[in-house]
Amino acid sequence: MPAASAANKKKATTERELVIKRTLDAPLDLVWEVWADPEHAKQWWGPKDFTVPVVELDARPGGKWRSLMIAPDGKEYWQHGVYREVVPKKRVTFTFIWDSEPQHEMLVTFSFASRGNKTEMTFRQTGFKSDGEREGHEGGWNESFDRLVDYLKKVKGESHARR
C-alpha cells in the first residue's frame, strides 16, 4: 500500500495540473462571443494592467492562435498554439507555447456549461515544468478571468442600453 501511495503522489506532482473554476454572471452565448472573438478577447486576455494589442484566433481543429501581451513595464510576451478540439459553447482545447520557449508545449482546455443566465467555466492547463511555473500561470489566468468578469459586466450593460 505505501508504494502505491508514493506512486500516486509522484504522478500528481509530475502532472502539475492547474484547474480554475468560475461561475460567470452572463449567459453562455455572451460568454462564448467574448471568448471566441479576437476583438473582445483583446479587452480581457492577460493579467491585470497588461495590454493585449494582438489576438489572432482561428478556432477550429488544426487552426492556430497567437497573442501578444505587454506588461506595464513594456516587456512583450508572445504566445501561440494550435487548436486540438473546438466544440462551440462546450469545450475548447489548444496547445499553449511561449514564443521565448518554443520547445515547451502545454495543453489548455476550457469547458463551458449553461446555468440559466450564468455560465460555469472550467479551465485546465497541464505540462508545467515546475510548481513555480504553475503558480505563475495560476496568478496570471486568475487576473485574466477577473478582467473577463469585469468585461462581461460592461458588455451586458451596453447590450441593455441599446434595447
N, CA, C and O of each residue as an XYZ file, in Angstrom:
652
protein
N       0.809     -1.206      0.000
C       0.000      0.000      0.000
C       0.851      1.268      0.000
O       0.548      2.183     -0.766
N       1.912      1.373      0.829
C       2.715      2.590      0.788
C       3.334      2.852     -0.580
O       3.455      4.011     -0.978
N       3.731      1.809     -1.313
C       4.324      2.022     -2.630
C       3.312      2.649     -3.587
O       3.663      3.510     -4.393
N       2.066      2.215     -3.493
C       1.026      2.786     -4.356
C       0.804      4.255     -4.013
O       0.616      5.082     -4.905
N       0.826      4.576     -2.737
C       0.661      5.977     -2.330
C       1.786      6.832     -2.875
O       1.547      7.928     -3.382
N       2.992      6.348     -2.775
C       4.136      7.103     -3.288
C       4.006      7.302     -4.802
O       4.300      8.382     -5.316
N       3.564      6.258     -5.512
C       3.400      6.375     -6.962
C       2.326      7.403     -7.298
O       2.497      8.194     -8.225
N       1.228      7.400     -6.559
C       0.157      8.362     -6.799
C       0.627      9.783     -6.542
O       0.295     10.686     -7.309
N       1.384      9.998     -5.491
C       1.903     11.334     -5.200
C       2.833     11.795     -6.306
O       2.782     12.953     -6.720
N       3.682     10.900     -6.786
C       4.608     11.261     -7.853
C       3.841     11.664     -9.107
O       4.184     12.656     -9.750
N       2.808     10.906     -9.458
C       2.024     11.221    -10.645
C       1.387     12.597    -10.509
O       1.427     13.387    -11.453
N       0.805     12.898     -9.359
C       0.156     14.200     -9.144
C       1.176     15.333     -9.259
O       0.869     16.390     -9.810
N       2.370     15.119     -8.748
C       3.396     16.155     -8.792
C       3.922     16.352    -10.208
O       4.144     17.489    -10.624
N       4.125     15.274    -10.955
C       4.688     15.427    -12.292
C       3.665     15.984    -13.279
O       4.046     16.647    -14.243
N       2.382     15.731    -13.061
C       1.377     16.280    -13.966
C       1.222     17.784    -13.787
O       1.032     18.510    -14.762
N       1.301     18.254    -12.548
C       1.199     19.695    -12.261
C       0.027     20.343    -12.992
O       0.204     21.308    -13.737
N      -1.135     19.821    -12.779
C      -2.325     20.358    -13.437
C      -2.850     21.575    -12.680
O      -2.866     21.605    -11.449
N      -3.277     22.567    -13.441
C      -3.910     23.760    -12.886
C      -5.377     23.713    -13.293
O      -5.694     23.590    -14.476
N      -6.267     23.811    -12.316
C      -7.704     23.828    -12.584
C      -8.288     25.068    -11.909
O      -8.073     25.305    -10.720
N      -9.028     25.851    -12.688
C      -9.701     27.045    -12.175
C     -11.150     26.967    -12.621
O     -11.433     26.778    -13.804
N     -12.070     27.112    -11.670
C     -13.494     27.106    -11.994
C     -14.077     28.461    -11.649
O     -13.787     29.032    -10.597
N     -14.900     28.963    -12.547
C     -15.581     30.241    -12.328
C     -17.030     30.106    -12.761
O     -17.327     29.435    -13.750
N     -17.925     30.737    -12.031
C     -19.298     30.895    -12.482
C     -19.426     32.349    -12.905
O     -19.313     33.264    -12.090
N     -19.664     32.542    -14.191
C     -19.707     33.877    -14.768
C     -21.155     34.360    -14.833
O     -22.053     33.614    -15.224
N     -21.366     35.595    -14.452
C     -22.712     36.166    -14.413
C     -23.108     36.684    -15.796
O     -23.334     37.877    -15.997
N     -23.183     35.744    -16.738
C     -23.562     36.070    -18.117
C     -24.010     34.778    -18.783
O     -23.508     33.703    -18.455
N     -24.952     34.876    -19.714
C     -25.404     33.670    -20.415
C     -24.310     33.097    -21.314
O     -23.401     33.807    -21.745
N     -24.419     31.820    -21.581
C     -23.414     31.099    -22.361
C     -23.147     31.751    -23.718
O     -21.991     31.855    -24.129
N     -24.183     32.189    -24.415
C     -23.977     32.812    -25.731
C     -23.044     34.013    -25.649
O     -22.164     34.179    -26.494
N     -23.234     34.847    -24.638
C     -22.393     36.033    -24.483
C     -20.973     35.640    -24.076
O     -20.005     36.191    -24.598
N     -20.845     34.699    -23.155
C     -19.511     34.245    -22.735
C     -18.752     33.700    -23.941
O     -17.577     34.013    -24.136
N     -19.421     32.891    -24.740
C     -18.763     32.326    -25.922
C     -18.333     33.433    -26.886
O     -17.233     33.392    -27.438
N     -19.195     34.408    -27.082
C     -18.881     35.508    -28.004
C     -17.631     36.267    -27.557
O     -16.745     36.519    -28.374
N     -17.544     36.631    -26.286
C     -16.382     37.412    -25.831
C     -15.139     36.541    -25.692
O     -14.022     37.057    -25.658
N     -15.321     35.234    -25.611
C     -14.181     34.331    -25.549
C     -13.633     34.062    -26.951
O     -12.417     34.032    -27.144
N     -14.517     33.867    -27.926
C     -14.092     33.417    -29.254
C     -13.798     34.543    -30.248
O     -13.217     34.284    -31.302
N     -14.178     35.767    -29.943
C     -13.964     36.889    -30.864
C     -12.677     37.624    -30.483
O     -12.554     38.093    -29.352
N     -11.711     37.734    -31.410
C     -10.427     38.358    -31.074
C     -10.546     39.792    -30.565
O      -9.788     40.195    -29.684
N     -11.483     40.564    -31.105
C     -11.629     41.960    -30.652
C     -12.111     42.011    -29.200
O     -11.671     42.865    -28.430
N     -12.996     41.116    -28.832
C     -13.422     41.029    -27.429
C     -12.265     40.521    -26.559
O     -11.999     41.063    -25.486
N     -11.581     39.470    -27.039
C     -10.504     38.866    -26.242
C      -9.408     39.882    -25.899
O      -8.804     39.798    -24.829
N      -9.150     40.822    -26.779
C      -8.137     41.852    -26.506
C      -8.474     42.663    -25.259
O      -7.584     43.229    -24.623
N      -9.744     42.719    -24.914
C     -10.195     43.548    -23.796
C     -10.008     42.879    -22.433
O      -9.988     43.561    -21.409
N      -9.872     41.548    -22.411
C      -9.785     40.865    -21.111
C      -8.630     39.872    -20.989
O      -8.293     39.463    -19.878
N      -8.025     39.482    -22.093
C      -6.957     38.476    -22.067
C      -5.718     39.062    -21.394
O      -5.318     40.187    -21.693
N      -5.127     38.319    -20.510
C      -3.880     38.717    -19.877
C      -4.064     39.229    -18.467
O      -5.163     39.624    -18.078
N      -2.985     39.223    -17.698
C      -3.037     39.671    -16.308
C      -3.414     41.146    -16.172
O      -3.403     41.905    -17.141
N      -3.740     41.514    -14.969
C      -4.111     42.891    -14.628
C      -3.026     43.861    -15.111
O      -1.833     43.596    -14.967
N      -3.452     44.960    -15.671
C      -2.586     46.043    -16.144
C      -1.762     45.702    -17.393
O      -0.951     46.517    -17.832
N      -1.958     44.516    -17.968
C      -1.313     44.182    -19.236
C      -2.216     44.679    -20.364
O      -3.435     44.756    -20.208
N      -1.607     45.014    -21.498
C      -2.388     45.300    -22.699
C      -2.168     44.145    -23.671
O      -1.136     43.476    -23.640
N      -3.149     43.928    -24.523
C      -3.070     42.828    -25.473
C      -3.484     43.358    -26.845
O      -4.644     43.236    -27.237
N      -2.529     43.948    -27.575
C      -2.855     44.550    -28.872
C      -3.041     43.544    -30.002
O      -3.626     43.874    -31.033
N      -2.546     42.314    -29.816
C      -2.652     41.306    -30.871
C      -3.307     40.049    -30.310
O      -2.809     39.443    -29.361
N      -4.430     39.670    -30.911
C      -5.064     38.379    -30.646
C      -5.559     37.856    -31.985
O      -6.386     38.486    -32.644
N      -5.049     36.706    -32.375
C      -5.473     36.047    -33.607
C      -6.014     34.676    -33.217
O      -5.316     33.888    -32.578
N      -7.261     34.392    -33.603
C      -7.905     33.143    -33.231
C      -8.520     32.484    -34.458
O      -9.436     33.040    -35.065
N      -8.037     31.327    -34.822
C      -8.634     30.524    -35.887
C      -9.200     29.280    -35.198
O      -8.636     28.190    -35.287
N     -10.332     29.471    -34.506
C     -10.887     28.468    -33.595
C     -11.565     27.318    -34.341
O     -12.786     27.265    -34.484
N     -10.726     26.412    -34.804
C     -11.181     25.169    -35.445
C     -10.056     24.160    -35.249
O      -8.896     24.554    -35.134
N     -10.373     22.864    -35.208
C      -9.295     21.887    -35.040
C      -8.206     22.080    -36.097
O      -8.487     22.107    -37.295
N      -6.978     22.211    -35.643
C      -5.846     22.465    -36.533
C      -5.583     23.938    -36.777
O      -4.535     24.303    -37.309
N      -6.537     24.799    -36.389
C      -6.356     26.238    -36.534
C      -5.351     26.759    -35.514
O      -5.127     26.140    -34.474
N      -4.760     27.884    -35.819
C      -3.740     28.457    -34.942
C      -4.274     29.679    -34.206
O      -5.192     30.358    -34.667
N      -3.674     29.938    -33.048
C      -3.961     31.160    -32.311
C      -2.628     31.801    -31.945
O      -1.596     31.132    -31.905
N      -2.661     33.104    -31.681
C      -1.449     33.850    -31.331
C      -1.872     35.106    -30.598
O      -2.903     35.700    -30.915
N      -1.077     35.511    -29.616
C      -1.354     36.783    -28.945
C      -0.065     37.411    -28.435
O       0.956     36.751    -28.238
N      -0.166     38.709    -28.234
C       0.922     39.491    -27.662
C       0.384     40.194    -26.428
O      -0.568     40.971    -26.504
N       1.007     39.910    -25.288
C       0.680     40.614    -24.046
C       1.852     41.543    -23.734
O       3.016     41.158    -23.850
N       1.524     42.766    -23.338
C       2.571     43.728    -22.977
C       2.394     44.089    -21.507
O       1.339     44.567    -21.090
N       3.445     43.851    -20.737
C       3.432     44.135    -19.303
C       3.483     45.645    -19.063
O       3.870     46.404    -19.951
N       3.094     46.074    -17.872
C       3.156     47.510    -17.564
C       4.548     48.120    -17.778
O       4.664     49.309    -18.078
N       5.617     47.299    -17.623
C       6.978     47.815    -17.827
C       7.395     47.799    -19.302
O       8.524     48.165    -19.629
N       6.481     47.374    -20.199
C       6.765     47.368    -21.631
C       7.287     46.049    -22.175
O       7.432     45.896    -23.388
N       7.573     45.094    -21.296
C       8.077     43.797    -21.768
C       6.981     43.067    -22.542
O       5.823     43.029    -22.125
N       7.376     42.485    -23.687
C       6.433     41.787    -24.556
C       6.476     40.283    -24.308
O       7.542     39.694    -24.131
N       5.288     39.678    -24.299
C       5.137     38.239    -24.112
C       4.286     37.682    -25.257
O       3.059     37.780    -25.237
N       4.949     37.105    -26.240
C       4.244     36.465    -27.348
C       3.941     35.025    -26.970
O       4.761     34.353    -26.344
N       2.767     34.557    -27.353
C       2.358     33.180    -27.099
C       1.546     32.696    -28.294
O       0.962     33.494    -29.028
N       1.516     31.382    -28.478
C       0.788     30.823    -29.615
C       0.447     29.365    -29.347
O       0.846     28.787    -28.335
N      -0.297     28.791    -30.275
C      -0.630     27.375    -30.170
C      -1.527     26.945    -31.310
O      -1.796     27.699    -32.245
N      -1.985     25.701    -31.202
C      -2.847     25.095    -32.206
C      -4.065     24.516    -31.504
O      -3.943     23.868    -30.464
N      -5.231     24.752    -32.074
C      -6.464     24.179    -31.525
C      -6.508     22.689    -31.821
O      -6.286     22.264    -32.955
N      -6.792     21.910    -30.807
C      -6.945     20.460    -30.984
C      -8.410     20.056    -31.037
O      -8.784     19.116    -31.740
N      -9.234     20.776    -30.288
C     -10.668     20.464    -30.247
C     -11.448     21.757    -30.079
O     -11.083     22.609    -29.269
N     -12.520     21.904    -30.843
C     -13.410     23.052    -30.696
C     -14.839     22.544    -30.826
O     -15.273     22.132    -31.902
N     -15.559     22.581    -29.715
C     -16.981     22.263    -29.695
C     -17.657     23.548    -29.224
O     -17.699     23.815    -28.023
N     -18.195     24.357    -30.163
C     -18.731     25.663    -29.799
C     -19.668     25.614    -28.585
O     -20.561     24.773    -28.481
N     -19.416     26.555    -27.682
C     -20.198     26.740    -26.458
C     -20.114     25.568    -25.491
O     -20.893     25.492    -24.541
N     -19.161     24.640    -25.726
C     -18.980     23.492    -24.830
C     -17.534     23.344    -24.348
O     -17.259     23.357    -23.148
N     -16.605     23.201    -25.325
C     -15.226     22.886    -24.942
C     -14.246     23.308    -26.034
O     -14.530     23.205    -27.227
N     -13.099     23.781    -25.591
C     -12.014     24.152    -26.491
C     -10.711     23.650    -25.873
O     -10.445     23.874    -24.692
N      -9.908     22.974    -26.681
C      -8.594     22.506    -26.229
C      -7.555     23.000    -27.224
O      -7.727     22.883    -28.438
N      -6.469     23.556    -26.683
C      -5.400     24.053    -27.548
C      -4.057     23.936    -26.862
O      -3.966     23.865    -25.636
N      -3.008     23.917    -27.682
C      -1.662     23.950    -27.126
C      -1.329     25.388    -26.759
O      -1.868     26.332    -27.337
N      -0.441     25.539    -25.798
C      -0.010     26.848    -25.318
C       1.509     26.842    -25.301
O       2.130     26.041    -24.602
N       2.104     27.747    -26.079
C       3.564     27.815    -26.200
C       4.000     29.273    -26.116
O       3.488     30.121    -26.847
N       4.938     29.562    -25.231
C       5.552     30.888    -25.217
C       6.540     30.942    -26.372
O       7.317     30.007    -26.561
N       6.524     32.015    -27.143
C       7.478     32.140    -28.249
C       8.920     32.066    -27.746
O       9.808     31.607    -28.465
N       9.151     32.515    -26.522
C      10.505     32.503    -25.954
C      10.966     31.093    -25.570
O      12.151     30.886    -25.309
N      10.046     30.121    -25.533
C      10.373     28.728    -25.211
C       9.636     27.786    -26.167
O       8.771     27.025    -25.734
N       9.966     27.828    -27.458
C       9.197     27.063    -28.441
C       9.218     25.547    -28.237
O       8.359     24.842    -28.767
N      10.180     25.046    -27.483
C      10.269     23.609    -27.247
C       9.343     23.140    -26.125
O       9.174     21.937    -25.930
N       8.746     24.066    -25.390
C       7.921     23.719    -24.220
C       6.442     23.956    -24.526
O       5.978     25.095    -24.586
N       5.715     22.852    -24.717
C       4.294     22.923    -25.068
C       3.436     22.493    -23.883
O       3.680     21.459    -23.262
N       2.431     23.306    -23.584
C       1.457     22.967    -22.559
C       0.103     22.754    -23.234
O      -0.065     23.071    -24.412
N      -0.845     22.224    -22.497
C      -2.173     21.978    -23.045
C      -3.213     22.675    -22.180
O      -3.189     22.564    -20.954
N      -4.138     23.403    -22.831
C      -5.189     24.159    -22.144
C      -6.542     23.668    -22.632
O      -6.748     23.470    -23.829
N      -7.469     23.473    -21.688
C      -8.849     23.137    -22.023
C      -9.790     24.059    -21.268
O      -9.684     24.211    -20.051
N     -10.705     24.669    -21.995
C     -11.801     25.438    -21.413
C     -13.072     24.632    -21.642
O     -13.331     24.178    -22.756
N     -13.870     24.452    -20.583
C     -15.186     23.829    -20.713
C     -16.221     24.832    -20.244
O     -16.006     25.540    -19.260
N     -17.347     24.894    -20.947
C     -18.413     25.838    -20.626
C     -19.722     25.074    -20.439
O     -19.995     24.118    -21.164
N     -20.532     25.497    -19.465
C     -21.849     24.898    -19.246
C     -22.821     25.992    -18.852
O     -22.533     26.822    -17.990
N     -23.975     25.980    -19.497
C     -25.014     26.959    -19.192
C     -25.651     26.621    -17.858
O     -25.972     25.465    -17.584
N     -25.831     27.640    -17.032
C     -26.506     27.503    -15.738
C     -27.554     28.604    -15.661
O     -27.451     29.522    -14.847
N     -28.564     28.501    -16.519
C     -29.584     29.547    -16.601
C     -29.000     30.776    -17.264
O     -28.537     30.706    -18.403
N     -29.016     31.908    -16.563
C     -28.426     33.147    -17.090
C     -26.956     33.283    -16.715
O     -26.361     34.344    -16.902
N     -26.378     32.228    -16.193
C     -24.959     32.226    -15.829
C     -24.245     31.132    -16.612
O     -24.881     30.271    -17.220
N     -22.932     31.176    -16.590
C     -22.124     30.184    -17.298
C     -21.047     29.662    -16.361
O     -20.312     30.432    -15.743
N     -20.970     28.362    -16.268
C     -19.899     27.739    -15.497
C     -18.734     27.473    -16.447
O     -18.894     26.810    -17.471
N     -17.577     27.992    -16.098
C     -16.377     27.826    -16.913
C     -15.350     27.053    -16.096
O     -15.056     27.405    -14.954
N     -14.812     25.999    -16.692
C     -13.736     25.239    -16.061
C     -12.524     25.314    -16.969
O     -12.595     24.990    -18.155
N     -11.414     25.745    -16.397
C     -10.144     25.907    -17.114
C      -9.173     24.859    -16.583
O      -9.058     24.673    -15.372
N      -8.479     24.179    -17.480
C      -7.432     23.215    -17.101
C      -6.191     23.487    -17.948
O      -6.280     23.736    -19.150
N      -5.036     23.434    -17.292
C      -3.769     23.566    -18.013
C      -2.798     22.543    -17.450
O      -2.677     22.393    -16.235
N      -2.106     21.839    -18.341
C      -1.123     20.834    -17.942
C       0.172     21.062    -18.716
O       0.213     21.809    -19.694
N       1.230     20.397    -18.248
C       2.513     20.445    -18.942
C       3.512     21.415    -18.337
O       4.488     21.787    -18.989
N       3.280     21.827    -17.101
C       4.201     22.769    -16.451
C       5.525     22.089    -16.120
O       5.565     20.902    -15.794
N       6.602     22.855    -16.209
C       7.932     22.340    -15.879
C       8.186     22.319    -14.383
O       9.016     21.549    -13.899
N       7.471     23.166    -13.651
C       7.724     23.262    -12.213
C       6.463     23.752    -11.498
O       5.536     24.267    -12.123
N       6.453     23.581    -10.193
C       5.347     24.114     -9.390
C       5.317     25.636     -9.492
O       4.244     26.238     -9.528
N       6.493     26.255     -9.540
C       6.573     27.714     -9.646
C       5.962     28.219    -10.945
O       5.277     29.242    -10.961
N       6.211     27.498    -12.033
C       5.616     27.891    -13.307
C       4.092     27.773    -13.228
O       3.374     28.657    -13.694
N       3.605     26.688    -12.641
C       2.156     26.514    -12.495
C       1.568     27.645    -11.659
O       0.519     28.189    -12.005
N       2.230     28.002    -10.571
C       1.741     29.077     -9.698
C       1.720     30.422    -10.437
O       0.800     31.219    -10.252
N       2.715     30.664    -11.260
C       2.739     31.899    -12.047
C       1.570     31.964    -13.021
O       0.927     33.002    -13.172
N       1.305     30.840    -13.679
C       0.165     30.790    -14.596
C      -1.152     30.920    -13.833
O      -2.092     31.553    -14.314
N      -1.218     30.332    -12.665
C      -2.446     30.435    -11.864
C      -2.756     31.899    -11.551
O      -3.901     32.332    -11.678
N      -1.755     32.649    -11.148
C      -1.951     34.068    -10.873
C      -2.352     34.837    -12.120
O      -3.276     35.649    -12.075
N      -1.672     34.594    -13.227
C      -1.962     35.297    -14.474
C      -3.346     34.976    -15.008
O      -4.081     35.879    -15.407
N      -3.715     33.685    -15.021
C      -5.039     33.311    -15.516
C      -6.138     33.874    -14.615
O      -7.150     34.367    -15.111
N      -5.947     33.805    -13.295
C      -6.985     34.349    -12.405
C      -7.170     35.846    -12.625
O      -8.300     36.335    -12.607
N      -6.087     36.576    -12.831
C      -6.220     38.007    -13.126
C      -6.930     38.211    -14.459
O      -7.741     39.127    -14.597
N      -6.631     37.371    -15.433
C      -7.301     37.454    -16.726
C      -8.794     37.170    -16.570
O      -9.621     37.857    -17.169
N      -9.139     36.172    -15.777
C     -10.549     35.844    -15.585
C     -11.264     36.929    -14.774
O     -12.461     37.146    -14.961
N     -10.552     37.606    -13.881
C     -11.131     38.773    -13.195
C     -11.472     39.856    -14.219
O     -12.524     40.490    -14.142
N     -10.576     40.056    -15.168
C     -10.818     41.033    -16.240
C     -11.998     40.592    -17.110
O     -12.784     41.426    -17.558
N     -12.122     39.285    -17.348
C     -13.250     38.752    -18.114
C     -14.559     39.062    -17.395
O     -15.525     39.488    -18.027
N     -14.600     38.851    -16.085
C     -15.805     39.155    -15.290
C     -16.181     40.627    -15.454
O     -17.343     40.950    -15.703
N     -15.202     41.517    -15.315
C     -15.461     42.958    -15.461
C     -15.911     43.297    -16.879
O     -16.815     44.111    -17.068
N     -15.283     42.676    -17.870
C     -15.642     42.955    -19.259
C     -17.054     42.468    -19.566
O     -17.802     43.146    -20.270
N     -17.427     41.305    -19.048
C     -18.782     40.801    -19.257
C     -19.822     41.757    -18.669
O     -20.874     41.970    -19.273
N     -19.540     42.334    -17.497
C     -20.457     43.323    -16.905
C     -20.623     44.510    -17.842
O     -21.734     44.994    -18.057
N     -19.513     44.971    -18.396
C     -19.542     46.123    -19.305
C     -20.348     45.795    -20.562
O     -21.206     46.577    -20.973
N     -20.074     44.648    -21.169
C     -20.759     44.256    -22.403
C     -22.247     44.031    -22.144
O     -23.080     44.418    -22.963
N     -22.588     43.414    -21.020
C     -24.009     43.217    -20.684
C     -24.700     44.569    -20.520
O     -25.830     44.743    -20.976
N     -24.039     45.523    -19.878
C     -24.607     46.858    -19.699
C     -24.819     47.559    -21.016
O     -25.839     48.221    -21.206
N     -23.873     47.430    -21.934
C     -24.000     48.050    -23.256
C     -25.143     47.428    -24.044
O     -25.867     48.144    -24.736
N     -25.321     46.120    -23.957
C     -26.403     45.484    -24.719
C     -27.768     45.874    -24.166
O     -28.727     45.985    -24.930
N     -27.877     46.087    -22.850
C     -29.144     46.543    -22.268
C     -29.422     47.983    -22.666
O     -30.576     48.352    -22.884
N     -28.375     48.803    -22.763
C     -28.541     50.218    -23.112
C     -29.032     50.369    -24.552
O     -29.710     51.346    -24.870
N     -28.701     49.419    -25.425
C     -29.095     49.510    -26.840
C     -30.541     49.115    -27.079
O     -31.080     49.401    -28.148
N     -31.178     48.471    -26.127
C     -32.563     47.993    -26.331
C     -33.558     49.089    -26.283
O     -34.754     48.843    -26.436
